[in-house]
Amino acid sequence: MKQNLYCCLLLAITGNTIANTPQTVQVPGDTHYEPTWDSLDTRPIPSWFDEAKIGIFLHWGVFSVPSFGGEWFWAYWKGEEPEFVDFIEKNYPPGWSYQEFAKDFTAEFFDPDEWAQLFKKSGAKYVVLTSKHHEGYALWPSKYSFGWNAQDIGPHRDLIGDLAKGVRSKGLRFGLYHSLYEWFNPLYLSDKNNSFQSQEFVNNKMLPEMYELINNYEPSILWSDGDWEANDTYFRSTEFLAWLYNESPVKNEILVNDRWGIGIPCKHGDFYSCKDRYNPGVLQSHKWENAMTLDKESWGYRRNANITSYLTTHDLIQTLAETISCGGNLLINVGPTKEGTIIPIFQQRLTDLGNWLSINGEAIYSSKPWKAQNDTLTPGVWYTTNSLNTVYAIVLQWPEKNVLELESVFGLFSESNANVTMLGYKSELKWNIDAKSVSIQFPNKATVTSQWAWVLKITK
């Protein structure tokens, strides 16, 4: 899927106002939710999620072994996509099965503490791991996936448990992705052939393993996927979510996204993910998340990627600015290798982001969208706020002749004696106004600490 990035809606309103955004509160523990969307949708969003802003997504599984074309390798191969058929014919013996890849999913270099340290260094506040992708391979010793899980074949360890421990030891929250459906599971295919009038797969495989995940690992996020072939009634989604919110061990902390059946995405859920790389470009009335990839073409690790396949650090920070300014969270995906490593270019991008956030994080964490999301005069300037007196302007391109002209913040300067500073630079910046805009004098670029993008802090 191709990434679609649109400019944010321009709201030409003066003065300093926090935009109308979804309510985020501590979830009351004594509220009871019925298994209906009307009831479930009344649950307030746990406050930690909106404050965190940034997470890491990890797509890891047997698809990491061929590491060719991405995480949909099995489906494309069995769908007789020529590129994938040729790959198998050229590199594997006749009669090769996908299951034979599992023994080479070894994870011998997997160090959960090392991963967690990288994620913490990146500035992320939560981590979401694929517990099971559409291939059905479970990264935990599931009682409902005998012989097709990480304990029985492959690394012979509980990958979820190991990473959860490492992530939490660094003060980060841990979440799990889970695919509702499985491409080639006979129970699922039987239900599908019955037009989803039977629920053998749901009752004997899907729901039991979801309860197992929640009870055993207590994730802070359950990121659902694989919902597009059947209605939510087939998946028994509202029944499960009512249990999750009423009785589960994480009922006051957990959040779920919106992928629970046909017609549900962008309509129901604690936060909306809507579609891959969702970046709506306008301020949303409901909390949302932009789940995106550093590899522009894949969620899983690809050996056949090249340097142009990856977002630059500037691309990543631009996506962050666009997302946060419009009220979203950014979930940054990297695909680990079958050996359990995160390749250097992913490490570099995440480290660069962390370095930038160490200077400019106050414009991101716990921020709120301002009344204008980007500037009406100069492209590539995105706004956030964290109080009634402070607005942050995230500037993606250094201005020509060191002078930045802004229009949307004009009211802050015309109505008060505003102070302007640049995060990572010690001195106050000079400015002047004309009839409709303000001109801000930037310092010598060589004297500024920040790279890739620069944040102005405007205080009235």
Residue pairs with C-beta under 8 A, 6 or more apart in sequence:
1 275
1 276
1 277
3 277
3 279
3 292
3 296
4 277
4 279
5 279
5 281
5 319
5 322
6 279
6 280
6 281
7 281
7 374
7 379
8 281
8 282
8 283
8 322
8 325
8 326
8 373
8 374
8 382
9 281
9 282
9 283
9 373
10 372
10 373
10 374
10 375
10 376
10 408
11 283
11 371
11 372
11 373
11 408
12 372
12 376
12 407
12 408
13 371
13 372
14 408
14 410
14 411
14 412
14 414
14 415
15 371
15 411
15 412
15 415
16 370
16 371
16 385
16 388
16 389
16 391
16 411
16 412
16 460
17 370
17 371
18 368
18 369
18 370
18 371
18 385
18 388
19 283
19 327
19 368
19 369
19 370
19 371
19 373
20 285
21 50
21 283
21 287
21 327
21 368
21 369
22 45
22 50
22 284
22 285
22 286
22 287
22 327
23 44
23 45
24 44
24 45
24 46
24 47
24 49
24 50
24 51
24 287
25 44
25 45
25 46
25 47
26 46
26 47
26 252
27 43
27 44
27 46
27 251
27 252
27 253
28 252
29 251
29 252
31 43
32 246
33 39
33 40
33 42
33 43
33 241
33 242
33 245
33 246
34 40
34 242
35 238
35 239
35 241
35 242
36 238
37 238
37 267
37 268
39 242
40 238
40 241
40 242
40 245
40 268
41 268
43 245
43 270
45 255
45 270
45 271
45 287
46 252
46 253
46 254
46 255
46 270
48 173
48 220
48 253
49 126
49 221
49 255
49 270
49 271
49 287
49 329
50 287
50 329
50 366
51 125
51 365
51 366
52 125
52 126
52 173
52 329
52 365
53 125
53 324
53 329
53 330
53 364
53 365
53 366
53 367
54 122
54 123
54 124
54 125
54 126
54 320
54 329
54 330
54 331
54 332
54 357
54 364
55 124
55 125
55 126
55 127
55 128
55 175
55 221
55 289
55 329
55 330
55 331
55 332
56 119
56 122
56 124
56 126
56 127
56 128
56 331
56 332
56 333
56 334
56 350
57 128
57 177
57 291
57 293
57 299
57 331
57 332
57 333
57 334
58 127
58 128
58 129
58 130
58 333
58 334
58 335
58 336
59 71
59 130
59 133
59 177
59 299
59 300
59 301
59 333
59 335
60 129
60 130
60 139
60 159
60 300
60 335
60 336
61 71
61 105
61 130
61 132
61 133
61 135
61 137
61 139
61 300
62 74
62 98
62 101
62 102
62 105
62 135
62 137
62 154
63 70
63 71
63 72
63 73
63 74
63 133
63 135
63 300
64 105
64 300
64 301
64 335
64 336
64 337
64 338
65 101
65 102
65 104
65 105
65 338
66 73
66 87
66 101
67 300
67 301
67 302
67 303
67 304
67 337
67 338
68 84
68 87
68 302
68 303
68 304
69 76
69 83
69 84
69 87
69 298
69 302
69 304
70 297
70 298
70 299
70 300
70 302
71 133
71 134
71 298
71 299
71 300
71 335
72 134
73 84
73 98
73 300
74 98
74 135
74 183
74 184
75 134
75 183
76 83
76 84
77 84
77 85
77 87
77 88
77 98
78 98
78 183
78 184
88 96
98 135
99 148
102 137
102 148
102 153
102 154
103 153
103 154
104 154
104 338
105 137
105 150
105 153
105 154
105 155
105 338
106 154
106 155
106 338
106 339
106 340
107 150
107 154
107 155
107 157
107 159
107 338
107 339
107 340
108 155
108 339
108 340
109 339
109 340
109 341
110 155
110 159
110 162
110 336
110 339
110 340
110 341
111 340
112 162
112 163
112 165
112 166
112 167
113 166
113 169
115 163
115 166
115 167
115 336
115 342
116 127
116 163
116 166
116 167
116 169
116 170
116 172
117 170
118 342
118 347
118 350
118 351
119 127
119 167
119 170
119 172
119 350
120 170
120 171
120 172
121 350
121 351
121 354
122 332
122 350
122 351
122 353
122 354
122 357
123 353
123 354
123 356
123 357
123 358
123 361
124 172
124 332
124 350
125 172
125 173
125 365
126 172
126 173
126 174
126 175
126 220
126 221
127 163
127 167
127 172
127 173
127 174
127 175
128 175
128 176
128 177
128 221
128 223
128 331
129 139
129 159
129 160
129 163
129 174
129 175
129 176
129 177
130 139
130 176
130 177
130 179
131 138
131 139
131 140
131 160
131 176
131 177
131 178
131 213
132 138
132 139
132 142
132 145
132 178
132 179
132 182
132 209
133 177
133 179
134 179
134 181
134 182
134 183
134 225
134 226
135 182
135 183
136 145
136 148
136 179
136 182
136 183
136 184
136 185
137 145
137 148
137 149
137 150
138 145
138 148
138 149
138 150
138 209
139 149
139 150
139 159
139 160
140 149
140 150
140 151
140 158
140 159
140 160
140 161
140 212
140 213
140 216
140 217
141 149
141 150
141 151
141 152
141 158
142 149
142 209
142 212
143 208
143 212
144 204
144 205
144 208
144 209
144 212
145 205
145 209
146 152
147 153
150 156
150 157
150 158
150 159
151 157
151 158
155 340
160 176
160 213
160 217
161 216
161 217
163 174
164 174
164 217
164 219
167 173
167 174
168 174
173 220
173 221
174 217
174 219
174 220
175 219
175 220
175 221
175 222
175 223
176 213
176 217
176 219
176 221
176 222
176 223
177 223
177 224
177 225
178 209
178 210
178 213
178 222
178 223
178 224
178 225
179 225
179 226
180 206
180 224
180 225
180 226
180 227
180 235
180 259
180 260
181 188
181 201
181 206
181 226
181 227
181 229
181 230
182 188
182 201
182 205
182 226
185 201
185 205
187 200
187 201
187 204
187 205
188 201
188 205
190 198
190 200
190 201
191 197
191 198
191 199
191 200
191 201
191 202
191 230
191 234
192 229
192 230
196 229
196 230
196 231
196 234
199 234
199 236
202 234
202 235
202 236
206 235
207 236
207 240
210 222
210 240
211 243
213 219
213 222
214 222
214 244
214 248
214 249
214 250
214 254
215 248
215 249
218 249
218 250
219 250
219 254
220 250
220 253
220 254
220 255
221 254
221 255
221 256
221 257
222 244
222 254
222 255
222 256
223 256
223 257
223 273
223 291
224 256
224 257
224 258
224 259
224 260
225 259
226 259
227 235
227 259
227 260
227 261
227 262
227 264
227 265
228 262
229 262
230 261
230 262
231 261
231 262
231 263
232 238
232 260
232 261
232 262
232 263
232 264
233 261
234 261
235 260
235 261
237 260
237 261
237 264
238 260
241 256
241 260
244 250
244 251
244 254
244 256
245 251
248 254
255 270
255 271
256 269
256 270
256 271
257 269
257 270
257 271
257 272
257 273
257 289
258 264
258 265
258 266
258 267
258 268
258 269
258 271
258 272
258 273
258 274
259 265
259 269
259 273
260 268
260 269
265 272
265 273
265 274
265 275
266 272
266 274
270 287
271 286
271 287
271 288
271 289
271 329
272 278
272 284
272 286
272 287
272 288
272 289
273 288
273 289
273 291
274 280
274 288
276 291
276 292
277 290
277 291
277 292
277 293
278 288
278 289
278 290
278 291
279 290
279 292
279 319
279 322
279 323
279 328
280 288
280 326
280 328
281 322
281 326
282 326
282 373
283 326
283 327
283 369
283 373
284 326
284 327
284 328
287 327
287 328
287 329
288 327
288 328
288 329
289 328
289 329
289 330
289 331
290 319
290 323
290 328
290 329
290 330
290 331
291 331
291 333
292 319
292 330
292 331
292 332
292 333
293 299
293 311
293 332
293 333
293 334
294 310
294 311
294 316
294 332
294 333
294 334
294 345
294 346
294 349
295 301
295 302
295 305
295 309
295 310
295 333
295 334
295 335
296 309
296 310
296 311
297 305
297 309
298 305
298 335
299 333
299 335
300 335
301 335
301 336
301 337
301 338
301 343
302 309
302 335
307 345
310 345
310 349
311 319
311 349
313 348
313 349
313 352
313 353
313 356
313 451
313 452
314 396
314 452
314 453
316 332
316 349
316 352
316 353
317 353
317 356
317 396
317 452
317 453
318 380
318 396
318 453
319 330
320 330
320 353
320 364
321 382
321 394
321 396
321 453
322 382
323 329
323 330
324 330
324 364
324 367
324 382
324 384
325 369
325 370
325 373
325 374
325 382
325 383
325 384
325 394
326 369
326 373
327 368
327 369
332 350
332 353
334 342
334 346
334 350
335 346
336 342
337 343
352 451
352 452
355 451
356 450
356 451
356 452
356 453
357 364
359 423
359 424
359 449
359 450
359 455
360 394
360 423
360 424
360 450
360 453
360 454
360 455
362 386
362 392
362 423
362 457
363 384
363 386
363 392
363 394
363 423
363 455
363 457
364 384
366 386
367 384
367 385
367 386
367 392
368 384
368 385
368 386
369 383
369 384
369 385
370 383
370 384
370 385
370 391
372 383
372 408
372 409
373 382
373 383
374 380
374 381
374 382
374 383
374 408
375 381
375 382
375 383
375 393
375 406
375 407
375 408
375 409
376 407
376 408
377 405
377 406
377 407
377 408
377 437
378 399
378 404
378 405
378 406
378 407
380 395
380 396
380 397
381 393
381 394
381 395
381 396
381 404
381 406
382 393
382 394
382 396
383 391
383 392
383 393
383 394
383 408
383 409
384 391
384 392
384 394
385 391
385 392
386 392
389 459
389 460
390 457
390 458
390 459
391 409
391 412
391 457
391 458
392 455
392 456
392 457
392 458
393 406
393 409
393 455
393 456
393 458
394 453
394 454
394 455
395 404
395 453
395 454
395 455
395 456
396 453
398 442
398 445
398 454
399 405
399 442
402 441
402 442
402 443
402 444
402 445
403 439
403 440
403 441
403 442
404 439
404 440
404 442
404 456
405 437
405 438
405 439
405 440
406 437
406 438
406 440
407 436
407 437
407 438
409 438
409 458
410 433
410 436
410 437
410 438
412 418
412 458
412 460
413 431
413 433
413 438
414 433
415 460
416 460
417 460
418 431
418 458
418 459
418 460
419 428
419 458
419 459
419 460
420 428
420 429
420 431
420 440
420 456
420 457
420 458
420 459
421 427
421 428
421 429
421 456
421 457
421 459
422 429
422 442
422 443
422 448
422 450
422 454
422 455
422 456
422 457
423 450
423 454
423 455
423 456
423 457
424 448
424 449
424 450
424 454
424 455
425 443
425 447
425 448
425 449
425 450
427 443
429 440
429 441
429 442
429 443
429 456
430 440
430 441
431 438
431 439
431 440
431 441
432 438
432 439
433 439
440 456
442 454
448 454
